[in-house]
Amino acid sequence: MSGSTTQRMATSEQPHATPSGNMGQKIAYAFGNLGQAAFYNTMSTFFITFVTTALFIDVDKTLAKRLIAVITGLIVVIRIAEIFLDPLLGNLVDNTNTRWGRFRPWQFIGGIVPGILLIMVFTGLFGLVDVNTGVFMVLFVIVFILLDVIYSLRDISYWGMIPAISSDSHERSTYTALGAFTGSIGYNGVTVIVVPVVSWFTWKFTGQWEQGRTGWAAFAIIIAVLGLLTAWSVAFGTRENQGELRAKAEANGNPIDAFKAIAQNDQLLWVALSYLLYSVANVATTGVLFYQFKYVLGAPDSFSIAGVIPVITGLVTTPLYPVLNRRIPRRWLYTAGMALMIAGYTLFIIAPMNLPVVIVALVLFYLPAQTIQMTAILSMTDSIEYGQLKTGKRNEAVTLSVRPMLDKIAGALSNGIVGFVVVAAGMVGNATAADMTAANIRTFKTCAYYLPLAGIVASLVVFLLAVKIDENMHDHIVEQLEERLASEETNKQ
């Protein structure tokens, strides 16, 4: 880092210089996830679109198909590998010890490096794909793995920072809600702008109104710059609270200890199981909604409704979460959210061919999504002190690496689920809604609604019966930790 950068970060890292509730810090933290979520959607959704439609446009078609298959296979392998990699990356973050803190250096690095790598992959490694495809594929594998790993470090350090900012459970809910709010804007905003932006820049450079490679390159530059600005907003605009719970925790240990920390934290594991059941059910349904509109309703042009509804519901419910959580315990917010989802699934099952009913079902399905996810994140966050009380070690990033790990598991399963459903229900090739038989619809409903509904119910049962960590329990744990640390300090004297 440059000398001026070092000085700026060092001067802002004065423990307790300002309260953790500082509004400027909250804005800086919230702004961080705007670019991070936009970056994630670009990589998880539109990178494949770029690869299949523009990257190999000047390559022989037969060879292009093989290269596309290799790249898509690579992405699946990397996603599976990350299931085991994320806790190790969390351990790396937890063992980071600098004058700027534990998390902020990774926000600084995660702002600039992934942006450069993103531009490289969206330009075909600056045109190398047209010169030598063999060399391109070797270098592409290296660049993409680096991109994915360093982005994961940014993601893990971003959410892992919350317990370092505040030990108060309610204040943590505010930071989580702010991050989720801007994340919803960033993630869904990319979906809104991607086609117009890519088309306009393609027209500007080539005179053709289409989604060409030059347009995708310009789009990647915009996302990279946004990612840089928002990550550095966190790096320079926040500070970590060096309280006793953090300062006097035992060393976090080696990478093996990262997996031990997860295995020894039973409350983290129960929350993780509940969230995994929810997440798999959620992606199993959202992944096949297009087929619901095209093959069941026979109205593919209305599919945009399924994109607009989550944008609106997310913008409405996310800011309300910390307000509601001040009055309503998280356990009951989670339960109410699951009840709404169950009602939505019931409508999907009862009237899958009625568009107005399906729209109501979508509203009920998406309305509690942010509430459920934020409750899971906060429960995992509060389990950090629970684990510290049990083991003496404070694994912040390792603990919160579990959530993105579970999302990746669900995402990997989603690809297989969607493929199985559409083939089993005959929704392939030139088939239309008119070709769907009653048996096809039953198969689709079973996979898209009945089985996910069972997953939602199971998630709720696990949460209510096994997850004990809540606001009151967390407050008690913090008190116990403070008493223990004070007693240890007295004994040393």
N, C-alpha and C positions, 0 to 999 in steps of 0.2 A: 504494500500500500504506500501511497505517496506520503511525504511528510505532512502536507496540509490536511490530508485525509485522516492521518493518525491523530493529529492535534484536535481536529473537530470531533472525532469519535471519543477521544480520551476526555475532553472537557465536558462532554455530555454524560459521561459515566461516573457521576458522583452519587454514591448511594444515598438515598433519602433526600436528594437535593430538592425534589418536588414530590408531591404525593402521587401514588400510583394511579389515582383517579383523574390526573391532569387531562383536560379536554383535548389539548393539542396532541398529547400522546395517543389518546384514543383515536383521534382523526388519522394520525400517521399510521397507527396500527391497522385501522380499518382499510385505509387506502392500499395497503400492501396486498390484500387478497383480491382487489379489483384486477390487477395485472396478473396475479398468480393464477386465478381462475380462468382468465382469458387465455393465458398461456396453456393451461391444462386442456381446455376444450380444443384449442388449435391442434395440440399434439394427439389427443385421444380420438378426435372425430375427423377433423379436416385434413390431417396429414395423409390419411388413407385416401381421401378424395383426391388430393393432389397427386399421390403416387399412381393411382389408377387412371387418372384422366389427363395428366399433364407432364409428369416427370419423364416418361419414356416416349414422348410424342414423336421424336425423331429417330427412334430405335426400331429395328425390324420387329414386326408385330409378334412373331413367334417367340423371339428372344424376349420381347417386352413382357409377355405373359409369364415366362419363366422367372424373370427378375421380380415381377410383382408378387409371384407366389413365394419367392425366397424372402422378400421384405416382410410380407404379412406373416409368414411363419416365424421370422426373426422376432417380430413384435410380440407374438404369443409366448415364445420362449423367454424373452426378457421379462414379460409380465409375471410369468410363473417363477422365474428366478428371484424376482424382487420380493416375493412372499418371504423368502429367507434372508434377503439382503436388507430390508428396511430396519429390522431390529439392530443390525450391525451398524447401519448408518446412524441410527439413534444413539447407539453406544459411542460412536465417534463424536457426535455433537455433545453428548453428556460429558465426555472427557476433554472437550475443548476448554482451555484455560488461558484467556487472554485479558489484557487490560481493558478491553471493550466488552467483556462478558463472554458468555457461552454461546449465545444464539446470533447476535448481531453480525459477527464476522461472516457467518454463512448466508445471511441476507445480503451482505455486500457482494460476496462472491456469486451468490445465486442470482443476483441482478444482472451481472455483466456476462458471465461465461455462457449460461444457457441461451442468452439472446444471440450471441455470436454463432453458436452451434445451430440454433434454429434457422438462422439465415443461410447457413451452409447447406443444410438438408433441403431447404425450400428453393435453393438455386441449383440443385444437382451438383453440390460441391463446386460451385462457381463454374458450371458448364462441363466439368470433367465427365459427366455421364455421356456426353456426346462425343468425347474423344477416345476414352478407353473404358468400356463397361466393366472389365475385369478388375482393373485397379479401383474404379469407382466403388464397386461392391465391397472390396476389402476395406477401403477407407471409410465407406458409409457405415459399416458395422461398428467400427471404432468410434466414429463421431456420434452415432445414435446412442450407443451405450453410455458414453460420457454425458451426453445431453440428458438422458433419462436419470442417471445416477445423481448428477449435480442438481437437477430440478428436484429430485426426491429430497436431497439435503435441504434445499430451500423450503420445501413443503413441511418437512418434519420440524425444522427449526422455527418455522412460523407458528405452527400450532403448539409446539413445545414451549414457546416463550410465555404463554399465558400464565402458567403457575409461577414463572419467574418474575412476572410483573406484579402479581397479587396473590396472596394466600387466602383472600376472602372469597367464599363460594359465590356470593351474589355478584360481586364485582367481576369475577371470572365469567359469569353468564353475560355480562354486558360486553366484554371483549369478544366472546364467542359469537354473540348475536351480531355485533358490528362486522366481524370478519365474514360471517355467513351472508349478511345483507349485501355487502359490496361484492362478495363472491358470486352471488346470484346475478347481480348486474353484469359482472365481467363475463361469466360463463354464458349466460343467455344473450348478452349483447353481441358476442362474437357470432352467434347463430344469425342474428338480425343483419349484421353488416357485411358478412363474409362475401356473399355473392355480389352485391353492388360494388364493394371495394375492389375485388379481384377483377370484375368485368370492366370497371372504369379505368383502372390502370392498364389492363390489357389493351383496351381501346386507345388509350393515350399513347402507348408505345408501338402498337401494331396497326391501329386503325380498325381492328375487328372487335365487336362487342361479344366477347366470350370469356371463358375462364382459362386464360392461357398462362404459360409459365412465368412471364414477366409480371402479370398481375398477382400471381401467388407469391412471387419474390417480394413485391411491394407490400403485400399484406403481412408477410413474415417480418419485414422490417418494422412495420407499425406495431405489431405485437411485441417484438423484441424491445423497442423503445419504451412501450408502456410497461413491460415487465421490469426494465431497468429502473424507471422512475418510481414505480410502486415498491420495489424491493428496497431501494435506497431510502424511501420514505420511512420504512421500518428501521433500517440500519442506523439512520441519523436522527430519527424522530422519537425513538423510544429508549427506555433504559430498563435494565434489570434490577429488581429490588434485592439487594444483598442482605436479606434478613437472616436471623439466626437459624431458621429451619434449613436454609440453603447453605449458609456458611459453615455450619457445624455437622453437616451430613458426612458420612463416611465416603471414601473414594468409590467411584462407580465400578471400577474393576475392568477386566478384559472383555473381549467380545463374547466369550462363553458365559460370562456373568450377565450379559444382556438377556440371553434366553432364560437364565435362572431367575432373573428379576421378574420376567413375565410369568414363568411357571409358579413362582412362590406367591404371586399376588392373586388370590382366589377371586377377589371382587373384580379386578380387571378382567379376569377370564370369563366370569359370568356376564359382565356387561358386553364383552366381546362376542360371546356366543349369541346373546340376544340381538346384538346389532348385526351379526352375520346373517342370522335367520331373516331379519328384516331386509337387509341389503340384497340378498339373493332373491327374495320374493319381489322386491321392488324392481330390480333390473330385469327379472324374468318377464314382468308385465310391461314395463316401459319399452323393452326391446322389441316387443311384437305389436305395439300400438298401431304402427303403420299398416300392418296386415289386418288389424281390426277394421281400420277405415277402408282399406282397399278391397278386401275379400269378404268381410262380413257385412259391413254397411254399404259397400259398393260406392263409396264417396271419397276417393283418394284426394280430391281437391280440398276437402275439408280437414285434412290432416294438420294443417297449420294451427288449428284450434288446440291440438295437443301440445303445441309449443307456446302459445300465448298464455294458456291457463297457468302453467307453473311459474311464468314470469310474474304475473299479477299476484298470485297467491304468495309467492316468495317475498315480494316487495311489501305486501300487507302484513304477513305474519311474523317475519323475522324481527322487525323493530319492536313488535309487541312482546316478544319473548321475555326480555329482562323485566319488563313492567309486570307481566303476569306472574313471573317467577318470584317476584317480591311478595305476592299474596297467595300464590298457589304452589305447593311443593312440586318438584320436578316429577315425582312418581305419578302424580295425578295428571300432569300435563302430558306425560308419555302415554298414560292409559287413555286419556281422551283422544289423543292423536291416533292411537291404534283403533279405537272405536270408530272414528271417522273413516279410516281406511277399510275396516271391515264392512261398514255400510256401503262404501264405494264398490267394493268387490261384489257385494250382494246385488247391487244394481247392474253391474256388468254381466253377472250370471243370469239375472232375471230377463233382461231385455237388451241383448247385445246387438240387435238389429234396429233399435230405435235411437236415432241420432240425439234427440233432446235428452233422453235418459242417459245415454252414454256421456254427454257433456256434463250432466249433473254428477255422474259417477267419477268423471275426471276431476271435477272440482273437489269432491270428497277425498279422492285419492291423493291429490297434490297438496291440499290445504295443510295437512299436518306434517308434511315431509321435513321442512326445516326444523320444526319443533322436535320431532323424533330424533333427527340427526344431532341437533344441538344438545339435547338431553344426554344422548350417548357420549358425545364428546366431553361434556362437563362431568359426567359420572366417571369417565376414564381419567380426566384431569384430577378429580378429587381422590382417585385411588392412588395417586402419587404419594400423598401423605400417609395413606393406609399402608402402602408398601414400605415407606420409610419407618413407620412405627414398628413393623414386623421385623425388618432386616437391618435397619440403621442406614441403609443406602437410599439415596434420593435419585431415582432414575426418571428424569423428566422427559427427555426426548425419546428414550427407549419406550416408555409407557405410551406416549402419544404417537409413536410410530405404528402402533397396533391398528389404529383406525384406517390410515391409508393402506396398510397391508390387507385389511379386510375388504376394503373397496376394490383392491386389485384382484383378490380372490373372486369376489362377486362379478367383477367385469370379465374375468377370464371365463367363468361359468356362463355368463350371459351369451357369449358367442356360441357356445355349444348348445345352450337352451334354445336360442332363436333358430339355429340350423335344424335342430331336431323337430321343433314345433312346425315350421313351415313345410318341411318334407312330409311329416306324418299327417298334416292336415291338407296336403295336396295344393299348397299355395305357392307353386313354383311355375317357371316357364311362362306360357301364354295363358295360364288359367285366369279366370275372371270371377267376380262375385256370383255370376250366373251358374258357374260350374260347381260351386260349393254344394255338397250334399249335407243332409242332416248329420250324417256320421262325421263329415269333415268339421262341421261347426262344433259338434260335441268334443271331438279331439282337441280342437283349438281352445275351447272353453276350459277343458280339463287342465291343459298345460299352462294356459295364460292366466287363468283365474282360480280354479279350484285348488290346485297345488300351491300356488303362491299364497292364497288365503290361509291354507293350513300353516304355511311358514309364518305368516303374520300372527296368527293365534299362538303358535309355539313361542314366538319371540316375546309376546306379551306375558305368557305364563312364566317363562324363564325370568323375565325382569321382575315380575311381582313376587315370585317365590324365592329367588336366589340372590337378587341384587339388593343388598342391605345399605350400601353407601348412599347417603342422601345429605341434604344440607345440615341437618342436626348432628348426624353421625360425624360428618366432616369437621364441624366446629369442635366436637368433643375430642376428635383425634388430634387436631391442632393444639388444643389445650394440653393433652397428654404429652405431646412432643415437646412443647415449651417447658412443661414441668420437668420432664426427663433431662432435657438439655441444661436447664438451670441447676438441677441436682448434680449432674455430672460436673458442671463448672464449679459448684461449691466443693465437691469432693476433691477436685484438683488443687484447690487452694489450701 
